[in-house]
Amino acid sequence: MTVKDTKKITKKSITKVDGVAKLRIRVRAYEYKILDASIKQIVDTALRYDAEIVGPIPLPTEIKKYTVNRASFVFKNAREQFEMRVHKRLIDIINPNAKVIEALTNLSLPSGVNIDVKMM
């Protein structure tokens, strides 16, 4: 099988998926270890009920930088920089049934993990 053949297969499978119901889950956290643990928990729960999963897909890390003067009055050139990193992942669950949705709503995840769920 060549590379061109695999591209044709994936394009056909993507067109089939577009007409089907999907559950898109975006997970965000400040620490990547907690994020990966919660993603593993979500994937294990979905696989337990025989759901088809695409992902987890890592999205670009959002970096917010803040620059602050060290001294309050005199030393203008002395500055400190702080940054906050927000790590993101994306999971698609194709054709979710009621058991999968209920299991995901009853899932307890660590604090600091933000979840956005969309039905497509």
DADA-V946244 format. One record per pair of residues at least 24 apart in sequence whose C-alpha atoms are under 7 Angstrom apart, sorted by the first residue. I is the first residue (numbers start at 1). J is the second residue. Records with the same first field share a line. If there is no record, write none. Layout:
I=J / J
This chain:
20=95
21=94 / 95 / 120
22=92 / 93 / 94 / 95 / 96 / 119 / 120
23=92 / 93 / 94 / 96 / 117 / 118 / 119 / 120
24=91 / 92 / 93 / 117 / 118 / 119
25=90 / 91 / 92 / 115 / 116 / 117 / 118
26=89 / 90 / 91 / 115 / 116 / 117
27=88 / 89 / 90 / 113 / 114 / 115 / 116
28=86 / 87 / 88 / 89 / 113 / 114 / 115
29=86 / 87 / 88 / 112 / 113 / 114
30=85 / 86 / 87
32=87
35=113
38=109
42=104
45=103
46=100
49=100
51=93 / 94 / 96
52=93 / 94
53=92 / 93 / 94
54=91 / 92 / 93
55=90 / 91 / 92
56=89 / 90 / 91
57=89 / 90 / 91
58=88 / 89 / 90
59=88 / 89
60=88
61=85 / 86 / 87 / 88
62=86 / 87
